[in-house]
Amino acid sequence: MKRKEFLRGLGLIGIGSLAIPIINSCSQDNDDGSSDSSSNTDSSSGSGSSSGSGSSSGDCSVTPSETAGPFPTITPSSLVKSDITMDRTGVAFTIKITIKNTNASCAVLKDAIVDIWHCDKDGYYSEYGGTSMQSVNYTTVHFLRGRQTTDANGLVTFTSIFPGWYSGRATHIHVHIYNASGTSLLVTQIAFPEGTNSAVALVNASSANGYTKGMSGYTYNASDNVFSDSVANELSTITGSVSEGFVLTHTINVAG
């Protein structure tokens, strides 16, 4: 049965306890943007040179809302940390996210709570597994998930490894943002630049670092079921190299 048909049969909404196999692990994320990622807050809502640039801060409109996917962090308040790598291996990756407030002419938003999560180099998520949706059982571990609070510059920084990919989805990072009191402001996703010399292409050619799939069968942003409608305001900037690691910078606008 095709993945799309399978998820449609499940009703898609509320797939909180299922997981996805390596080639399908979150290829058709659900539409429930208010899933368990907010369980510990008051309320919820739904090559050495640049590897591409985004335009998320080009205007002062709210960044598009996207699904939290079937694998949101179960207890995000327990994962307050900046280094989310744990035992995962791969190309070194630093994630820098700036939060701005559209209710204040897009001034930076201090003390916003930012949760992020993404899959490992093989396409697996922690906190889920042992099912037909993700055969490997990672229900007892919490790699590649973390929470930070923005500083005076509206910035949070995470240390991680470059995410892998799986069938049906482009490389991406999930983000859930709350205000200082824990009220959900936005659930969204971060897209990665693509192309011959992009970080996505370079990393996935790096078999020495354990990325074994290359780009054959990769789903590009234009065909991705989340990003295909409009990726411009969710596209990050990535700089660096495979040997030295990459740095992602991205701005997300919320109505704070």
PLY file of the C-alpha trace (Angstrom):
ply
format ascii 1.0
element vertex 256
property float x
property float y
property float z
element edge 254
property int vertex1
property int vertex2
end_header
0.00 0.00 0.00
1.34 3.45 -0.84
2.41 5.67 2.06
-0.11 8.41 1.10
-2.99 5.95 0.99
-1.92 4.37 4.29
-1.89 7.68 6.15
-5.20 8.72 4.61
-6.66 5.48 5.93
-5.42 6.28 9.40
-7.06 9.67 9.30
-3.58 11.20 9.70
-4.61 13.47 12.57
-3.25 12.47 15.94
-0.64 9.99 14.81
1.35 10.53 17.96
2.47 7.04 18.82
3.44 5.80 15.39
6.76 6.15 13.62
8.15 5.90 10.11
10.68 3.50 8.57
13.93 4.89 7.29
12.69 5.57 3.80
9.30 6.83 4.86
9.84 8.04 8.41
7.98 11.33 8.15
7.39 11.59 4.44
3.75 12.55 4.86
3.62 14.49 8.12
0.18 14.88 9.61
-1.83 18.09 9.75
-2.01 18.34 13.52
0.12 21.38 14.30
-0.99 21.30 17.91
0.26 17.86 18.84
2.14 16.72 21.90
5.05 19.13 21.38
3.18 21.60 23.59
2.44 19.17 26.39
4.53 21.11 28.89
3.25 24.60 28.15
0.08 26.46 28.98
-1.56 26.09 25.58
-0.89 24.93 22.05
-1.58 25.74 18.42
-1.41 24.12 15.92
32.85 23.84 0.24
33.57 26.67 2.59
31.20 29.16 0.99
27.50 29.83 1.05
25.35 26.82 0.24
22.28 28.92 -0.47
20.28 31.68 1.10
16.78 32.15 2.38
14.41 35.09 2.51
12.54 34.46 5.73
13.30 37.94 7.06
12.53 39.77 3.80
9.21 41.11 5.11
7.32 41.43 8.37
4.63 38.84 7.79
4.23 35.80 10.04
6.21 32.78 8.86
3.88 30.08 7.46
2.53 27.53 9.90
3.29 23.88 9.13
2.48 20.51 10.61
4.39 19.33 13.66
4.49 15.95 11.97
3.79 12.58 13.51
6.87 12.74 15.76
6.79 15.92 17.92
8.83 16.00 21.11
6.80 14.28 23.82
8.07 16.23 26.85
9.92 19.28 25.49
10.39 20.96 28.87
12.66 18.07 29.89
15.06 18.74 27.01
16.38 22.21 27.80
19.80 22.03 26.15
21.73 23.54 23.27
23.74 20.45 22.24
21.13 18.01 20.95
23.53 15.55 19.27
23.71 12.88 21.98
25.06 9.69 20.35
24.18 10.57 16.75
27.01 10.74 14.23
27.25 12.76 11.03
28.50 16.05 9.64
28.77 18.75 12.31
25.91 21.24 12.22
25.15 24.47 14.09
21.60 25.82 13.99
21.04 29.55 14.66
17.42 30.71 14.72
16.33 34.31 15.30
12.75 35.00 16.38
11.09 38.31 15.48
7.76 39.77 16.56
5.39 40.98 13.83
3.38 42.80 16.50
6.40 45.03 17.15
7.46 45.84 13.56
9.55 42.66 13.53
11.77 43.62 16.42
13.60 40.65 17.89
11.64 38.69 20.47
13.49 38.07 23.72
12.61 35.16 26.04
10.69 33.19 23.43
10.81 29.43 23.99
12.03 27.50 20.94
11.75 23.73 20.52
13.40 22.01 17.57
13.58 18.40 16.40
14.81 16.59 13.32
15.73 13.11 12.12
19.22 11.58 12.16
21.40 10.90 9.12
19.45 7.70 8.41
16.01 9.33 8.58
14.99 8.12 12.05
13.39 10.12 14.87
14.00 9.56 18.57
11.13 8.96 21.03
9.26 6.74 18.54
9.66 3.38 16.85
9.11 -0.33 17.11
6.11 -0.15 14.79
5.39 -0.57 11.10
5.89 3.18 10.70
9.45 3.13 12.07
10.92 -0.31 12.56
13.86 0.74 14.74
12.71 1.38 18.29
13.98 4.70 19.64
11.20 5.24 22.17
13.59 5.49 25.12
16.08 7.99 23.69
15.84 11.70 22.91
18.50 12.56 20.35
18.20 15.58 18.04
15.57 17.31 20.17
16.04 20.38 22.33
14.66 23.57 23.81
16.27 26.97 24.23
15.08 30.48 25.16
15.95 33.42 22.93
18.53 35.91 24.17
18.40 39.72 23.92
19.01 39.39 20.18
16.11 36.97 19.72
18.61 34.18 19.02
18.82 30.53 19.98
21.72 28.27 18.99
21.80 24.47 18.81
24.65 22.05 18.13
23.59 19.02 16.11
24.40 16.86 13.09
23.21 17.52 9.55
19.82 15.80 9.06
19.36 12.99 6.59
16.40 12.56 4.27
13.75 10.00 3.45
11.24 9.34 0.71
8.62 12.03 0.18
10.26 14.80 2.22
13.03 17.26 1.58
15.60 17.82 4.33
13.99 19.90 7.09
13.85 20.88 10.76
10.70 21.16 12.86
10.26 24.22 15.12
7.66 25.09 17.76
7.78 28.57 19.29
6.09 29.80 22.47
6.07 33.13 24.26
7.74 33.51 27.65
4.61 32.35 29.49
4.37 29.17 27.43
1.57 30.10 25.04
2.10 28.58 21.59
2.85 31.13 18.88
3.79 29.06 15.84
4.59 25.57 14.62
6.66 25.64 11.43
9.48 23.93 9.54
12.82 25.06 8.13
13.73 24.19 4.54
17.25 23.73 3.20
18.74 25.24 -0.01
19.30 22.73 -2.77
21.46 22.42 -5.87
24.76 20.95 -7.04
26.98 22.70 -4.48
24.43 22.95 -1.69
25.09 21.55 1.75
22.34 18.99 1.14
24.14 17.64 -1.94
27.61 17.76 -0.39
26.60 16.07 2.86
24.65 13.30 1.16
27.69 12.53 -0.99
29.77 12.09 2.18
29.71 8.33 2.67
32.74 8.68 4.94
30.45 10.41 7.43
27.78 7.73 7.14
25.46 9.36 4.60
24.93 6.43 2.28
21.89 7.30 0.16
23.29 10.10 -1.99
20.62 12.13 -3.81
19.01 9.33 -5.82
15.31 9.41 -4.98
15.56 12.64 -3.01
12.38 14.76 -2.81
13.20 18.39 -3.61
11.47 21.36 -1.99
9.36 21.98 -5.09
7.83 18.50 -4.78
7.76 18.26 -0.99
4.24 18.00 0.44
4.98 20.71 3.03
7.17 23.14 1.09
5.77 22.80 -2.44
3.16 25.56 -1.99
5.72 28.23 -1.07
9.17 27.71 0.36
10.58 31.26 0.22
9.75 32.28 3.79
10.92 28.97 5.23
14.23 28.68 3.40
17.36 28.94 5.54
20.89 30.09 4.75
23.65 27.49 5.15
27.39 28.10 5.08
30.43 25.93 5.75
31.90 22.68 4.49
31.72 18.95 5.09
35.14 18.95 6.76
34.55 21.95 9.03
30.81 21.54 9.53
27.90 23.68 8.40
26.04 26.57 10.01
22.35 27.21 9.39
20.95 30.69 10.01
17.26 31.43 9.80
14.73 34.02 10.94
11.19 33.12 11.96
8.51 35.79 12.38
5.75 35.24 14.92
2.86 37.34 16.21
4.22 37.68 19.73
0 1
1 2
2 3
3 4
4 5
5 6
6 7
7 8
8 9
9 10
10 11
11 12
12 13
13 14
14 15
15 16
16 17
17 18
18 19
19 20
20 21
21 22
22 23
23 24
24 25
25 26
26 27
27 28
28 29
29 30
30 31
31 32
32 33
33 34
34 35
35 36
36 37
37 38
38 39
39 40
40 41
41 42
42 43
43 44
44 45
46 47
47 48
48 49
49 50
50 51
51 52
52 53
53 54
54 55
55 56
56 57
57 58
58 59
59 60
60 61
61 62
62 63
63 64
64 65
65 66
66 67
67 68
68 69
69 70
70 71
71 72
72 73
73 74
74 75
75 76
76 77
77 78
78 79
79 80
80 81
81 82
82 83
83 84
84 85
85 86
86 87
87 88
88 89
89 90
90 91
91 92
92 93
93 94
94 95
95 96
96 97
97 98
98 99
99 100
100 101
101 102
102 103
103 104
104 105
105 106
106 107
107 108
108 109
109 110
110 111
111 112
112 113
113 114
114 115
115 116
116 117
117 118
118 119
119 120
120 121
121 122
122 123
123 124
124 125
125 126
126 127
127 128
128 129
129 130
130 131
131 132
132 133
133 134
134 135
135 136
136 137
137 138
138 139
139 140
140 141
141 142
142 143
143 144
144 145
145 146
146 147
147 148
148 149
149 150
150 151
151 152
152 153
153 154
154 155
155 156
156 157
157 158
158 159
159 160
160 161
161 162
162 163
163 164
164 165
165 166
166 167
167 168
168 169
169 170
170 171
171 172
172 173
173 174
174 175
175 176
176 177
177 178
178 179
179 180
180 181
181 182
182 183
183 184
184 185
185 186
186 187
187 188
188 189
189 190
190 191
191 192
192 193
193 194
194 195
195 196
196 197
197 198
198 199
199 200
200 201
201 202
202 203
203 204
204 205
205 206
206 207
207 208
208 209
209 210
210 211
211 212
212 213
213 214
214 215
215 216
216 217
217 218
218 219
219 220
220 221
221 222
222 223
223 224
224 225
225 226
226 227
227 228
228 229
229 230
230 231
231 232
232 233
233 234
234 235
235 236
236 237
237 238
238 239
239 240
240 241
241 242
242 243
243 244
244 245
245 246
246 247
247 248
248 249
249 250
250 251
251 252
252 253
253 254
254 255
